[in-house]
């Protein structure tokens, strides 16, 4: 499948937004780092805006699946809270299909930004589709056979 920039997350209305764009493999062809994805987190609002570079691990995508399950149940989530990347908190507000999105850049600047966003109908399903497109475009091709030992997956099936 052809590679290109894909939006893993797109929570935006006419005033505010959070977008996570997946740009491609971090270290394409290198066993260590091949399945890591370079990405950019972009926050926009009438008051503040900015972007941060990210490196998404396969576990981050797995955690996003769990986060979407929680969001579908109306629960608050905290995604990428391991301390190596900016943390994303999404709190469904229940007010006309909205949410409050907070990005906390603990590892670098220490800055936080918090924006309200109106969510489109079916946004959780849309984000499951976005995740699937990311995984189809950059499938996992490396497996860890034991701690610290990785090999290329055998796709000859």
C-alpha positions as CSV (number, residue, x, y, z in Angstrom):
1,X,0.0,0.0,0.0
2,X,1.3,3.5,-0.8
3,X,2.6,5.6,2.0
4,X,1.6,9.2,2.7
5,X,0.5,11.5,5.5
6,X,-2.5,10.0,7.4
7,X,-4.5,11.6,10.2
8,X,-4.7,9.2,13.1
9,X,-6.7,11.7,15.2
10,X,-8.8,14.6,13.9
11,X,-10.9,16.2,16.6
12,X,-11.8,19.6,15.2
13,X,-14.6,22.1,14.8
14,X,-14.6,25.5,13.2
15,X,-12.8,27.0,16.2
16,X,-10.5,24.5,17.9
17,X,-8.8,21.3,16.9
18,X,-6.4,18.5,17.7
19,X,-4.9,16.5,14.9
20,X,-2.2,13.8,15.0
21,X,-0.7,13.3,11.6
22,X,1.3,10.1,10.9
23,X,4.2,11.0,8.6
24,X,5.9,7.6,8.0
25,X,8.3,5.1,9.5
26,X,10.8,6.5,11.9
27,X,13.7,4.3,10.7
28,X,12.4,2.5,7.7
29,X,14.5,-0.7,7.0
30,X,16.3,-0.7,10.3
31,X,15.2,-3.6,12.5
32,X,15.2,-1.4,15.6
33,X,12.8,1.4,15.0
34,X,11.2,0.2,11.8
35,X,7.7,-0.2,13.3
36,X,8.0,3.2,15.1
37,X,6.1,6.0,13.3
38,X,7.0,9.6,13.0
39,X,4.0,11.8,13.7
40,X,3.1,15.4,14.4
41,X,0.6,16.6,17.0
42,X,-1.1,19.9,16.0
43,X,-3.3,22.0,18.3
44,X,-5.2,24.9,16.9
45,X,-7.5,27.5,18.5
46,X,-8.4,31.1,18.1
47,X,-6.1,31.8,21.1
48,X,-3.2,29.4,20.9
49,X,-1.7,26.9,18.5
50,X,1.3,24.8,18.0
51,X,2.8,21.5,16.9
52,X,5.0,18.9,18.4
53,X,6.9,16.1,16.8
54,X,6.1,12.5,18.0
55,X,7.4,9.1,17.6
56,X,4.6,6.6,18.0
57,X,5.4,3.1,19.1
58,X,3.2,0.1,18.2
59,X,2.1,0.1,21.9
60,X,0.8,3.7,21.4
61,X,-1.5,2.4,18.6
62,X,-2.7,-0.4,20.8
63,X,-3.4,2.0,23.7
64,X,-5.4,4.2,21.2
65,X,-7.7,1.2,20.6
66,X,-8.3,1.0,24.4
67,X,-8.8,4.8,24.6
68,X,-11.4,4.7,21.8
69,X,-13.2,1.9,23.7
70,X,-13.3,4.1,26.8
71,X,-14.4,7.2,24.8
72,X,-17.2,5.2,23.2
73,X,-18.4,4.4,26.7
74,X,-18.4,8.1,27.6
75,X,-15.3,7.9,29.8
76,X,-12.3,10.2,30.1
77,X,-9.0,9.0,28.6
78,X,-5.4,9.8,29.0
79,X,-3.3,8.6,26.0
80,X,0.5,8.5,25.8
81,X,0.9,9.1,29.5
82,X,4.2,7.3,29.8
83,X,6.4,10.4,30.1
84,X,8.3,10.2,26.8
85,X,5.8,12.1,24.7
86,X,3.2,14.8,25.2
87,X,0.1,13.4,27.0
88,X,-3.4,13.7,25.5
89,X,-6.4,13.8,27.8
90,X,-9.9,13.7,26.3
91,X,-12.9,14.4,28.5
92,X,-16.3,14.0,26.9
93,X,-18.3,16.9,28.2
94,X,-21.8,15.6,27.4
95,X,-22.7,19.1,26.3
96,X,-24.0,18.9,22.7
97,X,-21.5,16.2,21.7
98,X,-18.4,18.0,22.9
99,X,-15.2,17.2,24.6
100,X,-12.4,19.0,26.4
101,X,-9.0,18.1,25.0
102,X,-5.8,18.8,27.0
103,X,-2.3,18.3,25.6
104,X,0.4,18.3,28.3
105,X,4.0,18.6,27.0
106,X,5.7,17.3,30.1
107,X,8.9,15.9,28.5
108,X,9.9,19.1,26.7
109,X,8.4,22.5,27.4
110,X,6.1,21.7,30.4
111,X,3.3,23.7,28.6
112,X,-0.3,22.6,28.6
113,X,-3.1,23.6,26.3
114,X,-6.8,22.9,26.9
115,X,-9.4,23.3,24.2
116,X,-13.1,22.5,23.9
117,X,-14.1,20.7,20.7
118,X,-17.5,19.8,19.3
119,X,-17.4,16.3,18.0
120,X,-18.9,15.1,14.8
121,X,-21.6,12.4,14.8
122,X,-19.9,9.0,14.6
123,X,-16.5,10.3,15.5
124,X,-15.4,7.2,17.5
125,X,-16.2,4.9,14.5
126,X,-14.3,7.4,12.2
127,X,-11.3,7.2,14.5
128,X,-11.3,3.4,14.5
129,X,-11.3,3.6,10.6
130,X,-8.4,6.1,10.8
131,X,-6.4,3.7,13.0
132,X,-7.0,0.8,10.7
133,X,-5.8,2.9,7.7
134,X,-2.6,3.7,9.6
135,X,-2.0,0.0,10.4
136,X,-2.7,-1.0,6.8
137,X,-0.3,1.6,5.5
138,X,2.5,0.8,8.0
139,X,1.9,-2.8,9.2
140,X,3.9,-4.3,12.0
141,X,6.9,-6.0,10.3
142,X,9.1,-6.6,13.3
143,X,8.5,-8.9,16.3
144,X,10.2,-9.2,19.6
145,X,11.1,-12.9,20.1
146,X,12.5,-12.3,23.6
147,X,13.3,-9.1,25.6
148,X,15.6,-7.0,23.6
149,X,15.7,-9.4,20.6
150,X,13.8,-8.5,17.5
151,X,13.5,-10.2,14.1
152,X,11.7,-9.4,10.9
153,X,8.2,-11.1,10.7
154,X,8.0,-14.0,8.3
155,X,5.2,-12.9,5.9
156,X,5.5,-16.0,3.6
157,X,2.6,-17.6,5.5
